[in-house]
Amino acid sequence: MWRIAGTIVAAVMATSCAHVGDSWIFGSMASAAHDQIMLVRESPPSFGYQRLVSQGGIYQDLGYFIKLHGPPDFLAETGNRERHYFILYYLGKRQAYACRTRPGMKLAVEFAGPYPVTDREYRMLDAFRKDPTRKPPKF
């Protein structure tokens, strides 16, 4: 009887610790992504790709957009207390889309664009894409 109770308590504790760990990882991802432009590379998965997949799961509109257009080459992310902002850079098309969450509808996303990627933006991002070990210059 005590052995079964001990097993149940151990299972509950292990499960509850996993949730705390996951939320800690998610929180650290959010703080690391704030005000950053991130390379989106599926293989091997870059931080930007992991962040894009994570945000696409949270914001269904963003996830649907990614399914339609494919993953961008770069993801820029920032936000404040009321809204979350993304810029999706597609270097092959030389286009960018601006996205923001809608106030009062935290999981809905508004999209604007496409906007042309300037020659300067393209050169900087393309150089970083070719050699991601270099720190990209600030815009």
Number of C-alpha atoms within 10 A of each C-alpha: 5 7 8 9 10 11 11 12 12 12 11 11 11 11 11 11 10 11 11 11 11 11 11 12 11 14 12 11 16 15 11 13 18 15 14 15 21 25 21 23 17 13 7 7 11 15 17 24 22 15 20 25 17 14 16 17 13 14 16 14 19 24 18 13 14 16 11 9 9 11 20 22 21 23 23 19 23 17 13 8 5 10 15 18 18 23 20 24 29 21 19 10 10 15 17 22 18 16 19 20 21 15 12 9 9 14 14 15 20 12 15 11 12 15 12 16 17 11 10 10 16 18 13 14 23 17 14 17 19 9 11 14 8 10 8 16 9 8 8
